[in-house]
C-alpha cells in the first residue's frame, strides 16, 4: 500500500511539473521588456545610466523591499551576536 501511494504522489508531482514547464514560452519572444527598457529607459527616466534607471525607476518598490529584508536580517544578526561588556 505504501508503494502505491508513493507512486501516485510521484505521478502527481511529475504531472504538475510537466504542466508548469509546458506553460513557459521557452525560445519564444513573447515579452520584450529588455528592449523596451533599452529603447525607452533614458527618455522616460532621464537617467544617463540604463541600469540605474531600471533599478531605481522601474523596479523601485521591488528594490526597496529587498533592501528592507536585508536590513532586518542584519539587525537580527546584530541582536543575536550582541554581547554585553559588563557581565
PyMOL commands that set and color helices and strands:
alter all, ss='L'
color gray80, all
select helices_A, chain A and resi 2-22+33-45+50-58+60-81
alter helices_A, ss='H'
color red, helices_A
deselect
rebuild
show_as cartoon
